[in-house]
Amino acid sequence: MDIAMISRLGDRMKNEDCAAVRERGEAVCLVLADGLGGHGFGETASKMAVTAVIKRFDSTPDDIFEADIQGFLIGAVENAQRALIEAEHQNIRLRNMRTTITILAGYGNIVQCIHVGDSRVYVLNKRKVLYCTEDHSVPGMLVRSGRLRFEKIRNHPDRSQLLRVLGQEDDLRYTLSEPMRILDNTGVLLCSDGFWELIVEKQMVKTFNSATSAEHWIMQMADIVQKNGKDTCMDNNTAIVGIFERT
């Protein structure tokens, strides 16, 4: 897989997004987290969560990873949750740390993802978006109940009101996708809300079509995000992309 990553500050004082990539043979792990600034120490929370996931990947043998990607994903999220809770117990200043988390893990051409919050995973090809995670937010709930159209989430006044986050003790609720067999000429995109709020799905597909590499694709999208976010008090915006072999 050809992979690229970008993280920009936007108009904020600090970057509370965190992302990382790990590859080992045919195994890959992409992880992205968006710390909640309003709850304090969002930057610490996102970094701690991502670090916990990467440690889990590094300590998981290939044969176990390949045989049970789902088990890896659930264990990784549980480890991230545990890391936040333990840190809060050890340091009162870190109380109420909260973050989203999104992980895509794969072996060969089989991928699966897990998420908490509104950082998204997209899977797309040259024609359309094949898969997108559901936001754990107020407008996301309205979409699932049929009271709001998906494309209206970006402008909904409650789009930042999250229903699920990492860091709430005794309240770990995640969504796990089904395993997906990825064909050639397919792209994956993980991104924080500061990224997807400023680029629509048609633009994701269009830039994927014209991209010559993962780096080219992510930079085209980042330019659109930057242009659309001008004079809007931009949030941190972070993304990871991966392209399966192009033919």
NORSUL-V448477 format. One record per residue. N is the residue number from 0. RES is the residue in one small letter. SS is DSSP state (helix for helix, strand for strand, loop for the rest). PSI is psi in whole degrees, 0 to 359 (999 if undefined). NEAR is the number of other ideal C-beta (glycine too) atoms within 10 Angstrom. Layout:
BEGIN
N/RES/SS/PSI/NEAR
N/RES/SS/PSI/NEAR
END
This chain:
BEGIN
0/m/loop/135/20
1/d/strand/123/17
2/i/strand/144/16
3/a/strand/157/19
4/m/strand/147/18
5/i/strand/145/18
6/s/strand/123/19
7/r/strand/148/19
8/l/loop/329/16
9/g/loop/219/20
10/d/loop/18/12
11/r/loop/164/16
12/m/loop/330/7
13/k/loop/159/11
14/n/loop/111/19
15/e/loop/5/25
16/d/strand/153/32
17/c/strand/142/26
18/a/strand/156/22
19/a/strand/157/17
20/v/strand/137/17
21/r/strand/133/15
22/e/strand/142/14
23/r/strand/101/13
24/g/loop/236/10
25/e/loop/358/14
26/a/strand/141/19
27/v/strand/147/21
28/c/strand/121/24
29/l/strand/131/27
30/v/strand/140/29
31/l/strand/139/31
32/a/strand/148/31
33/d/strand/104/32
34/g/strand/143/30
35/l/loop/107/22
36/g/helix/326/17
37/g/helix/344/9
38/h/helix/0/16
39/g/loop/136/16
40/f/loop/39/25
41/g/helix/323/25
42/e/helix/318/18
43/t/helix/318/19
44/a/helix/313/33
45/s/helix/319/32
46/k/helix/319/18
47/m/helix/319/23
48/a/helix/314/32
49/v/helix/317/21
50/t/helix/319/17
51/a/helix/321/22
52/v/helix/315/28
53/i/helix/321/17
54/k/helix/320/14
55/r/helix/317/23
56/f/helix/314/20
57/d/helix/334/10
58/s/loop/2/9
59/t/loop/116/21
60/p/loop/151/9
61/d/helix/318/12
62/d/helix/323/8
63/i/helix/319/12
64/f/helix/312/22
65/e/helix/320/17
66/a/helix/336/12
67/d/loop/68/13
68/i/helix/321/23
69/q/helix/315/15
70/g/helix/321/12
71/f/helix/313/24
72/l/helix/314/23
73/i/helix/316/15
74/g/helix/323/14
75/a/helix/316/24
76/v/helix/319/25
77/e/helix/321/14
78/n/helix/318/17
79/a/helix/317/30
80/q/helix/315/24
81/r/helix/320/13
82/a/helix/318/20
83/l/helix/314/27
84/i/helix/316/17
85/e/helix/320/12
86/a/helix/321/18
87/e/helix/322/18
88/h/helix/328/11
89/q/helix/336/8
90/n/loop/110/12
91/i/helix/335/7
92/r/helix/339/10
93/l/helix/9/18
94/r/loop/146/13
95/n/loop/21/13
96/m/loop/134/28
97/r/loop/148/23
98/t/strand/154/31
99/t/loop/168/30
100/i/strand/141/29
101/t/strand/129/27
102/i/strand/134/29
103/l/strand/125/26
104/a/strand/146/25
105/g/strand/158/25
106/y/strand/119/19
107/g/loop/235/12
108/n/loop/18/15
109/i/strand/124/14
110/v/strand/158/25
111/q/strand/151/19
112/c/strand/161/25
113/i/strand/146/24
114/h/strand/158/26
115/v/strand/121/27
116/g/loop/210/27
117/d/loop/16/28
118/s/loop/134/30
119/r/strand/158/22
120/v/strand/129/23
121/y/strand/142/21
122/v/strand/128/21
123/l/strand/161/19
124/n/loop/197/17
125/k/loop/349/13
126/r/loop/325/10
127/k/loop/169/10
128/v/strand/126/16
129/l/strand/331/15
130/y/strand/141/14
131/c/strand/136/16
132/t/loop/157/21
133/e/loop/131/15
134/d/loop/136/26
135/h/loop/71/20
136/s/strand/171/22
137/v/helix/308/18
138/p/helix/329/23
139/g/helix/320/24
140/m/helix/321/16
141/l/helix/323/17
142/v/helix/314/18
143/r/helix/332/12
144/s/loop/0/8
145/g/loop/11/7
146/r/loop/358/9
147/l/loop/140/16
148/r/loop/144/10
149/f/helix/315/15
150/e/helix/348/11
151/k/helix/353/12
152/i/helix/320/21
153/r/helix/331/14
154/n/helix/9/9
155/h/loop/135/16
156/p/loop/339/8
157/d/loop/22/13
158/r/loop/339/18
159/s/loop/1/15
160/q/loop/102/13
161/l/strand/144/20
162/l/loop/339/14
163/r/loop/135/19
164/v/loop/161/25
165/l/strand/144/29
166/g/loop/350/30
167/q/loop/117/17
168/e/loop/138/10
169/d/loop/25/6
170/d/loop/54/10
171/l/loop/108/18
172/r/loop/118/10
173/y/loop/166/19
174/t/strand/128/15
175/l/strand/128/14
176/s/loop/167/18
177/e/loop/155/8
178/p/loop/142/13
179/m/strand/131/18
180/r/strand/117/9
181/i/loop/129/20
182/l/loop/166/12
183/d/loop/159/11
184/n/loop/36/15
185/t/loop/142/22
186/g/strand/151/28
187/v/strand/145/26
188/l/strand/124/27
189/l/strand/135/27
190/c/strand/150/28
191/s/loop/167/28
192/d/helix/332/25
193/g/helix/340/25
194/f/helix/304/30
195/w/helix/339/25
196/e/loop/340/22
197/l/loop/12/23
198/i/loop/131/25
199/v/loop/165/14
200/e/helix/324/16
201/k/helix/324/11
202/q/helix/326/15
203/m/helix/314/25
204/v/helix/317/17
205/k/helix/315/15
206/t/helix/327/21
207/f/helix/319/25
208/n/helix/320/14
209/s/helix/351/10
210/a/loop/142/21
211/t/loop/351/10
212/s/loop/170/13
213/a/helix/319/20
214/e/helix/317/16
215/h/helix/316/17
216/w/helix/312/24
217/i/helix/326/25
218/m/helix/323/16
219/q/helix/315/18
220/m/helix/319/26
221/a/helix/324/21
222/d/helix/321/12
223/i/helix/316/18
224/v/helix/314/23
225/q/helix/316/15
226/k/helix/314/10
227/n/helix/338/14
228/g/loop/0/20
229/k/loop/132/9
230/d/loop/30/6
231/t/loop/10/11
232/c/loop/63/8
233/m/loop/140/19
234/d/loop/167/24
235/n/loop/142/25
236/n/strand/122/28
237/t/strand/142/28
238/a/strand/152/29
239/i/strand/135/24
240/v/strand/152/29
241/g/strand/138/26
242/i/strand/123/24
243/f/loop/152/19
244/e/loop/128/12
245/r/loop/141/13
246/t/loop/999/6
END
